[in-house]
Amino acid sequence: MSEPISADQLRLLIERIERLEEEKKGIADDIADVYGEAKSTGFDVKTIRQIVRLRKMEKHHRDEAEATLELYMHALGMA
C-alpha cells in the first residue's frame, strides 16, 4: 500500500507551484516588454526570436539545423 498523504506537505507543494507560476508569468511579461521595445526601435522581432532560439542550441545542433535548412532550400531551388 502507498503511504498516507500529508495534507500539509501537499498544500505547501501546491503553494510553491502557484508562486513559481506567478513568477513565470511576470518573467514572460517582462520578456514581451523587451520584444516590444525591440520592435519600437525598428528591430525585426521574428528574427530576434530566431536568434535567441539558435543561441540556446549547442553549436553542433545549430550547425546541423543550418545544414538541413540549406539542403532543403537547395532542393527547392531557393539557394
Biopython code that builds the backbone (N, CA, C, O; Angstrom):
import numpy as np
from Bio.PDB.StructureBuilder import StructureBuilder

atoms = [
    (1, "MET", "N", (0.833, -1.186, 0.000)),
    (1, "MET", "CA", (0.000, 0.000, 0.000)),
    (1, "MET", "C", (0.876, 1.247, 0.000)),
    (1, "MET", "O", (2.020, 1.217, 0.452)),
    (2, "SER", "N", (0.340, 2.308, -0.497)),
    (2, "SER", "CA", (1.080, 3.568, -0.521)),
    (2, "SER", "C", (0.989, 4.251, 0.841)),
    (2, "SER", "O", (0.137, 3.930, 1.670)),
    (3, "GLU", "N", (1.894, 5.200, 1.040)),
    (3, "GLU", "CA", (1.925, 5.942, 2.306)),
    (3, "GLU", "C", (0.753, 6.922, 2.362)),
    (3, "GLU", "O", (0.268, 7.378, 1.327)),
    (4, "PRO", "N", (0.307, 7.241, 3.567)),
    (4, "PRO", "CA", (-0.794, 8.215, 3.677)),
    (4, "PRO", "C", (-0.345, 9.589, 3.167)),
    (4, "PRO", "O", (0.825, 9.955, 3.276)),
    (5, "ILE", "N", (-1.276, 10.321, 2.622)),
    (5, "ILE", "CA", (-0.998, 11.649, 2.078)),
    (5, "ILE", "C", (-0.923, 12.652, 3.221)),
    (5, "ILE", "O", (-1.800, 12.709, 4.083)),
    (6, "SER", "N", (0.145, 13.440, 3.206)),
    (6, "SER", "CA", (0.277, 14.515, 4.176)),
    (6, "SER", "C", (-0.354, 15.764, 3.581)),
    (6, "SER", "O", (0.186, 16.343, 2.639)),
    (7, "ALA", "N", (-1.476, 16.176, 4.117)),
    (7, "ALA", "CA", (-2.199, 17.341, 3.594)),
    (7, "ALA", "C", (-1.340, 18.598, 3.666)),
    (7, "ALA", "O", (-1.366, 19.418, 2.748)),
    (8, "ASP", "N", (-0.578, 18.758, 4.750)),
    (8, "ASP", "CA", (0.272, 19.944, 4.888)),
    (8, "ASP", "C", (1.361, 19.965, 3.829)),
    (8, "ASP", "O", (1.621, 21.002, 3.218)),
    (9, "GLN", "N", (1.992, 18.826, 3.611)),
    (9, "GLN", "CA", (3.057, 18.765, 2.600)),
    (9, "GLN", "C", (2.481, 19.026, 1.211)),
    (9, "GLN", "O", (3.086, 19.745, 0.416)),
    (10, "LEU", "N", (1.335, 18.456, 0.919)),
    (10, "LEU", "CA", (0.680, 18.657, -0.378)),
    (10, "LEU", "C", (0.332, 20.127, -0.579)),
    (10, "LEU", "O", (0.578, 20.685, -1.648)),
    (11, "ARG", "N", (-0.238, 20.754, 0.445)),
    (11, "ARG", "CA", (-0.608, 22.166, 0.359)),
    (11, "ARG", "C", (0.623, 23.027, 0.106)),
    (11, "ARG", "O", (0.582, 23.937, -0.721)),
    (12, "LEU", "N", (1.730, 22.745, 0.818)),
    (12, "LEU", "CA", (2.956, 23.523, 0.638)),
    (12, "LEU", "C", (3.516, 23.371, -0.774)),
    (12, "LEU", "O", (3.983, 24.341, -1.370)),
    (13, "LEU", "N", (3.468, 22.153, -1.305)),
    (13, "LEU", "CA", (3.946, 21.932, -2.675)),
    (13, "LEU", "C", (3.096, 22.703, -3.679)),
    (13, "LEU", "O", (3.630, 23.333, -4.593)),
    (14, "ILE", "N", (1.802, 22.655, -3.516)),
    (14, "ILE", "CA", (0.896, 23.360, -4.422)),
    (14, "ILE", "C", (1.114, 24.867, -4.335)),
    (14, "ILE", "O", (1.126, 25.552, -5.358)),
    (15, "GLU", "N", (1.284, 25.383, -3.129)),
    (15, "GLU", "CA", (1.521, 26.819, -2.966)),
    (15, "GLU", "C", (2.844, 27.234, -3.605)),
    (15, "GLU", "O", (2.935, 28.313, -4.191)),
    (16, "ARG", "N", (3.873, 26.386, -3.498)),
    (16, "ARG", "CA", (5.151, 26.691, -4.163)),
    (16, "ARG", "C", (4.974, 26.741, -5.664)),
    (16, "ARG", "O", (5.490, 27.642, -6.327)),
    (17, "ILE", "N", (4.243, 25.771, -6.206)),
    (17, "ILE", "CA", (3.991, 25.748, -7.650)),
    (17, "ILE", "C", (3.240, 27.000, -8.072)),
    (17, "ILE", "O", (3.568, 27.606, -9.092)),
    (18, "GLU", "N", (2.244, 27.388, -7.304)),
    (18, "GLU", "CA", (1.466, 28.589, -7.632)),
    (18, "GLU", "C", (2.350, 29.835, -7.627)),
    (18, "GLU", "O", (2.226, 30.681, -8.512)),
    (19, "ARG", "N", (3.238, 29.955, -6.644)),
    (19, "ARG", "CA", (4.146, 31.112, -6.595)),
    (19, "ARG", "C", (5.086, 31.122, -7.796)),
    (19, "ARG", "O", (5.322, 32.167, -8.403)),
    (20, "LEU", "N", (5.617, 29.949, -8.131)),
    (20, "LEU", "CA", (6.520, 29.860, -9.280)),
    (20, "LEU", "C", (5.794, 30.169, -10.589)),
    (20, "LEU", "O", (6.355, 30.823, -11.468)),
    (21, "GLU", "N", (4.560, 29.706, -10.723)),
    (21, "GLU", "CA", (3.762, 30.017, -11.920)),
    (21, "GLU", "C", (3.541, 31.529, -12.033)),
    (21, "GLU", "O", (3.598, 32.084, -13.130)),
    (22, "GLU", "N", (3.293, 32.186, -10.914)),
    (22, "GLU", "CA", (3.112, 33.634, -10.922)),
    (22, "GLU", "C", (4.401, 34.341, -11.318)),
    (22, "GLU", "O", (4.377, 35.302, -12.088)),
    (23, "GLU", "N", (5.535, 33.863, -10.788)),
    (23, "GLU", "CA", (6.828, 34.434, -11.166)),
    (23, "GLU", "C", (7.092, 34.220, -12.645)),
    (23, "GLU", "O", (7.600, 35.110, -13.327)),
    (24, "LYS", "N", (6.744, 33.034, -13.142)),
    (24, "LYS", "CA", (6.936, 32.718, -14.562)),
    (24, "LYS", "C", (6.124, 33.677, -15.432)),
    (24, "LYS", "O", (6.607, 34.150, -16.461)),
    (25, "LYS", "N", (4.888, 33.960, -15.012)),
    (25, "LYS", "CA", (4.047, 34.900, -15.765)),
    (25, "LYS", "C", (4.674, 36.281, -15.767)),
    (25, "LYS", "O", (4.676, 36.963, -16.792)),
    (26, "GLY", "N", (5.212, 36.702, -14.619)),
    (26, "GLY", "CA", (5.870, 38.007, -14.548)),
    (26, "GLY", "C", (7.080, 38.085, -15.469)),
    (26, "GLY", "O", (7.296, 39.097, -16.137)),
    (27, "ILE", "N", (7.862, 37.022, -15.503)),
    (27, "ILE", "CA", (9.034, 36.994, -16.378)),
    (27, "ILE", "C", (8.598, 36.997, -17.841)),
    (27, "ILE", "O", (9.199, 37.686, -18.665)),
    (28, "ALA", "N", (7.559, 36.235, -18.168)),
    (28, "ALA", "CA", (7.051, 36.220, -19.549)),
    (28, "ALA", "C", (6.582, 37.612, -19.959)),
    (28, "ALA", "O", (6.804, 38.034, -21.094)),
    (29, "ASP", "N", (5.934, 38.323, -19.042)),
    (29, "ASP", "CA", (5.506, 39.696, -19.327)),
    (29, "ASP", "C", (6.712, 40.601, -19.563)),
    (29, "ASP", "O", (6.687, 41.448, -20.456)),
    (30, "ASP", "N", (7.771, 40.427, -18.763)),
    (30, "ASP", "CA", (8.988, 41.227, -18.929)),
    (30, "ASP", "C", (9.640, 40.953, -20.282)),
    (30, "ASP", "O", (10.106, 41.875, -20.952)),
    (31, "ILE", "N", (9.670, 39.687, -20.678)),
    (31, "ILE", "CA", (10.253, 39.324, -21.975)),
    (31, "ILE", "C", (9.439, 39.957, -23.098)),
    (31, "ILE", "O", (10.007, 40.485, -24.055)),
    (32, "ALA", "N", (8.126, 39.908, -22.989)),
    (32, "ALA", "CA", (7.263, 40.525, -24.004)),
    (32, "ALA", "C", (7.526, 42.025, -24.088)),
    (32, "ALA", "O", (7.519, 42.597, -25.178)),
    (33, "ASP", "N", (7.756, 42.658, -22.951)),
    (33, "ASP", "CA", (8.076, 44.088, -22.944)),
    (33, "ASP", "C", (9.372, 44.371, -23.696)),
    (33, "ASP", "O", (9.462, 45.349, -24.437)),
    (34, "VAL", "N", (10.379, 43.511, -23.504)),
    (34, "VAL", "CA", (11.665, 43.707, -24.187)),
    (34, "VAL", "C", (11.498, 43.520, -25.692)),
    (34, "VAL", "O", (12.065, 44.281, -26.476)),
    (35, "TYR", "N", (10.719, 42.508, -26.104)),
    (35, "TYR", "CA", (10.452, 42.338, -27.537)),
    (35, "TYR", "C", (9.699, 43.550, -28.086)),
    (35, "TYR", "O", (9.959, 43.984, -29.208)),
    (36, "GLY", "N", (8.779, 44.091, -27.312)),
    (36, "GLY", "CA", (8.063, 45.299, -27.731)),
    (36, "GLY", "C", (9.003, 46.481, -27.888)),
    (36, "GLY", "O", (8.879, 47.264, -28.830)),
    (37, "GLU", "N", (9.935, 46.607, -26.970)),
    (37, "GLU", "CA", (10.937, 47.674, -27.053)),
    (37, "GLU", "C", (11.795, 47.501, -28.303)),
    (37, "GLU", "O", (12.094, 48.473, -28.997)),
    (38, "ALA", "N", (12.192, 46.247, -28.588)),
    (38, "ALA", "CA", (12.993, 45.975, -29.785)),
    (38, "ALA", "C", (12.216, 46.369, -31.044)),
    (38, "ALA", "O", (12.764, 46.979, -31.962)),
    (39, "LYS", "N", (10.936, 46.010, -31.070)),
    (39, "LYS", "CA", (10.098, 46.343, -32.230)),
    (39, "LYS", "C", (9.952, 47.856, -32.389)),
    (39, "LYS", "O", (10.009, 48.378, -33.502)),
    (40, "SER", "N", (9.765, 48.548, -31.276)),
    (40, "SER", "CA", (9.561, 50.001, -31.353)),
    (40, "SER", "C", (10.829, 50.742, -31.780)),
    (40, "SER", "O", (10.757, 51.880, -32.244)),
    (41, "THR", "N", (11.988, 50.098, -31.624)),
    (41, "THR", "CA", (13.231, 50.736, -32.076)),
    (41, "THR", "C", (13.624, 50.287, -33.473)),
    (41, "THR", "O", (14.696, 50.642, -33.964)),
    (42, "GLY", "N", (12.745, 49.494, -34.129)),
    (42, "GLY", "CA", (12.962, 49.143, -35.525)),
    (42, "GLY", "C", (13.549, 47.766, -35.782)),
    (42, "GLY", "O", (13.810, 47.416, -36.933)),
    (43, "PHE", "N", (13.762, 46.977, -34.737)),
    (43, "PHE", "CA", (14.292, 45.633, -34.947)),
    (43, "PHE", "C", (13.180, 44.679, -35.339)),
    (43, "PHE", "O", (12.027, 44.861, -34.948)),
    (44, "ASP", "N", (13.535, 43.648, -36.124)),
    (44, "ASP", "CA", (12.587, 42.628, -36.531)),
    (44, "ASP", "C", (12.499, 41.577, -35.427)),
    (44, "ASP", "O", (13.442, 40.817, -35.208)),
    (45, "VAL", "N", (11.374, 41.539, -34.742)),
    (45, "VAL", "CA", (11.203, 40.670, -33.574)),
    (45, "VAL", "C", (11.257, 39.196, -33.971)),
    (45, "VAL", "O", (11.798, 38.381, -33.224)),
    (46, "LYS", "N", (10.713, 38.846, -35.118)),
    (46, "LYS", "CA", (10.744, 37.453, -35.561)),
    (46, "LYS", "C", (12.188, 36.969, -35.696)),
    (46, "LYS", "O", (12.508, 35.847, -35.302)),
    (47, "THR", "N", (13.043, 37.798, -36.243)),
    (47, "THR", "CA", (14.458, 37.442, -36.396)),
    (47, "THR", "C", (15.147, 37.363, -35.035)),
    (47, "THR", "O", (15.963, 36.471, -34.806)),
    (48, "ILE", "N", (14.828, 38.281, -34.139)),
    (48, "ILE", "CA", (15.411, 38.243, -32.801)),
    (48, "ILE", "C", (15.007, 36.949, -32.091)),
    (48, "ILE", "O", (15.835, 36.317, -31.434)),
    (49, "ARG", "N", (13.751, 36.557, -32.220)),
    (49, "ARG", "CA", (13.295, 35.305, -31.593)),
    (49, "ARG", "C", (14.071, 34.110, -32.154)),
    (49, "ARG", "O", (14.439, 33.194, -31.418)),
    (50, "GLN", "N", (14.310, 34.134, -33.457)),
    (50, "GLN", "CA", (15.058, 33.050, -34.090)),
    (50, "GLN", "C", (16.498, 33.007, -33.560)),
    (50, "GLN", "O", (17.030, 31.931, -33.289)),
    (51, "ILE", "N", (17.117, 34.166, -33.415)),
    (51, "ILE", "CA", (18.480, 34.227, -32.889)),
    (51, "ILE", "C", (18.526, 33.718, -31.448)),
    (51, "ILE", "O", (19.429, 32.965, -31.084)),
    (52, "VAL", "N", (17.566, 34.123, -30.638)),
    (52, "VAL", "CA", (17.512, 33.660, -29.245)),
    (52, "VAL", "C", (17.391, 32.135, -29.219)),
    (52, "VAL", "O", (18.063, 31.470, -28.430)),
    (53, "ARG", "N", (16.534, 31.583, -30.084)),
    (53, "ARG", "CA", (16.354, 30.134, -30.156)),
    (53, "ARG", "C", (17.655, 29.449, -30.587)),
    (53, "ARG", "O", (18.026, 28.417, -30.027)),
    (54, "LEU", "N", (18.346, 30.019, -31.578)),
    (54, "LEU", "CA", (19.600, 29.435, -32.056)),
    (54, "LEU", "C", (20.700, 29.507, -31.000)),
    (54, "LEU", "O", (21.497, 28.578, -30.871)),
    (55, "ARG", "N", (20.747, 30.596, -30.251)),
    (55, "ARG", "CA", (21.787, 30.762, -29.226)),
    (55, "ARG", "C", (21.617, 29.776, -28.071)),
    (55, "ARG", "O", (22.577, 29.484, -27.358)),
    (56, "LYS", "N", (20.401, 29.265, -27.886)),
    (56, "LYS", "CA", (20.158, 28.260, -26.845)),
    (56, "LYS", "C", (20.728, 26.899, -27.241)),
    (56, "LYS", "O", (21.013, 26.064, -26.383)),
    (57, "MET", "N", (20.889, 26.685, -28.540)),
    (57, "MET", "CA", (21.333, 25.387, -29.041)),
    (57, "MET", "C", (22.847, 25.230, -28.884)),
    (57, "MET", "O", (23.599, 26.203, -28.932)),
    (58, "GLU", "N", (23.264, 23.990, -28.697)),
    (58, "GLU", "CA", (24.687, 23.701, -28.733)),
    (58, "GLU", "C", (25.158, 23.869, -30.177)),
    (58, "GLU", "O", (24.384, 23.689, -31.116)),
    (59, "LYS", "N", (26.434, 24.215, -30.342)),
    (59, "LYS", "CA", (26.959, 24.541, -31.669)),
    (59, "LYS", "C", (26.715, 23.422, -32.672)),
    (59, "LYS", "O", (26.301, 23.691, -33.799)),
    (60, "HIS", "N", (26.960, 22.185, -32.291)),
    (60, "HIS", "CA", (26.797, 21.093, -33.268)),
    (60, "HIS", "C", (25.332, 20.914, -33.667)),
    (60, "HIS", "O", (25.054, 20.542, -34.807)),
    (61, "HIS", "N", (24.396, 21.168, -32.763)),
    (61, "HIS", "CA", (22.968, 21.102, -33.124)),
    (61, "HIS", "C", (22.591, 22.269, -34.036)),
    (61, "HIS", "O", (21.812, 22.112, -34.975)),
    (62, "ARG", "N", (23.156, 23.439, -33.743)),
    (62, "ARG", "CA", (22.884, 24.609, -34.583)),
    (62, "ARG", "C", (23.445, 24.388, -35.986)),
    (62, "ARG", "O", (22.777, 24.681, -36.977)),
    (63, "ASP", "N", (24.670, 23.872, -36.069)),
    (63, "ASP", "CA", (25.281, 23.596, -37.374)),
    (63, "ASP", "C", (24.458, 22.584, -38.161)),
    (63, "ASP", "O", (24.274, 22.724, -39.370)),
    (64, "GLU", "N", (23.965, 21.565, -37.464)),
    (64, "GLU", "CA", (23.148, 20.542, -38.118)),
    (64, "GLU", "C", (21.837, 21.141, -38.634)),
    (64, "GLU", "O", (21.415, 20.839, -39.750)),
    (65, "ALA", "N", (21.197, 21.982, -37.832)),
    (65, "ALA", "CA", (19.942, 22.615, -38.244)),
    (65, "ALA", "C", (20.167, 23.530, -39.449)),
    (65, "ALA", "O", (19.365, 23.541, -40.383)),
    (66, "GLU", "N", (21.253, 24.291, -39.426)),
    (66, "GLU", "CA", (21.557, 25.192, -40.538)),
    (66, "GLU", "C", (21.869, 24.404, -41.812)),
    (66, "GLU", "O", (21.458, 24.800, -42.903)),
    (67, "ALA", "N", (22.599, 23.284, -41.676)),
    (67, "ALA", "CA", (22.924, 22.452, -42.836)),
    (67, "ALA", "C", (21.655, 21.839, -43.431)),
    (67, "ALA", "O", (21.505, 21.773, -44.651)),
    (68, "THR", "N", (20.749, 21.394, -42.568)),
    (68, "THR", "CA", (19.495, 20.811, -43.040)),
    (68, "THR", "C", (18.658, 21.865, -43.758)),
    (68, "THR", "O", (18.092, 21.597, -44.818)),
    (69, "LEU", "N", (18.582, 23.056, -43.185)),
    (69, "LEU", "CA", (17.841, 24.139, -43.831)),
    (69, "LEU", "C", (18.429, 24.445, -45.209)),
    (69, "LEU", "O", (17.692, 24.600, -46.182)),
    (70, "GLU", "N", (19.754, 24.532, -45.285)),
    (70, "GLU", "CA", (20.418, 24.825, -46.564)),
    (70, "GLU", "C", (20.136, 23.716, -47.581)),
    (70, "GLU", "O", (19.881, 23.998, -48.752)),
    (71, "LEU", "N", (20.180, 22.459, -47.136)),
    (71, "LEU", "CA", (19.902, 21.319, -48.009)),
    (71, "LEU", "C", (18.479, 21.399, -48.559)),
    (71, "LEU", "O", (18.263, 21.231, -49.759)),
    (72, "TYR", "N", (17.514, 21.655, -47.682)),
    (72, "TYR", "CA", (16.117, 21.738, -48.107)),
    (72, "TYR", "C", (15.894, 22.912, -49.058)),
    (72, "TYR", "O", (15.181, 22.782, -50.053)),
    (73, "MET", "N", (16.496, 24.043, -48.755)),
    (73, "MET", "CA", (16.342, 25.204, -49.629)),
    (73, "MET", "C", (16.935, 24.930, -51.006)),
    (73, "MET", "O", (16.354, 25.302, -52.025)),
    (74, "HIS", "N", (18.084, 24.285, -51.031)),
    (74, "HIS", "CA", (18.715, 23.937, -52.312)),
    (74, "HIS", "C", (17.830, 22.993, -53.090)),
    (74, "HIS", "O", (17.656, 23.162, -54.297)),
    (75, "ALA", "N", (17.252, 21.977, -52.406)),
    (75, "ALA", "CA", (16.377, 21.011, -53.058)),
    (75, "ALA", "C", (15.144, 21.690, -53.673)),
    (75, "ALA", "O", (14.597, 21.220, -54.671)),
    (76, "LEU", "N", (14.719, 22.801, -53.062)),
    (76, "LEU", "CA", (13.547, 23.523, -53.570)),
    (76, "LEU", "C", (13.915, 24.635, -54.539)),
    (76, "LEU", "O", (13.056, 25.401, -54.975)),
    (77, "GLY", "N", (15.211, 24.720, -54.875)),
    (77, "GLY", "CA", (15.672, 25.758, -55.811)),
    (77, "GLY", "C", (15.680, 27.147, -55.204)),
    (77, "GLY", "O", (15.575, 28.137, -55.928)),
    (78, "MET", "N", (15.801, 27.238, -53.891)),
    (78, "MET", "CA", (15.780, 28.529, -53.219)),
    (78, "MET", "C", (17.165, 29.044, -52.881)),
    (78, "MET", "O", (17.312, 30.178, -52.424)),
    (79, "ALA", "N", (18.191, 28.214, -53.102)),
    (79, "ALA", "CA", (19.557, 28.616, -52.742)),
    (79, "ALA", "C", (20.321, 29.117, -53.940)),
    (79, "ALA", "O", (21.486, 29.495, -53.816)),
]
sb = StructureBuilder()
sb.init_structure("model")
sb.init_model(0)
sb.init_chain("A")
sb.init_seg("    ")
for serial, (resi, resn, name, xyz) in enumerate(atoms, 1):
    if name == "N":
        sb.init_residue(resn, " ", resi, " ")
    sb.init_atom(name, np.array(xyz, "f"), 0.0, 1.0, " ", f" {name:<3s}", serial, name[0])
structure = sb.get_structure()
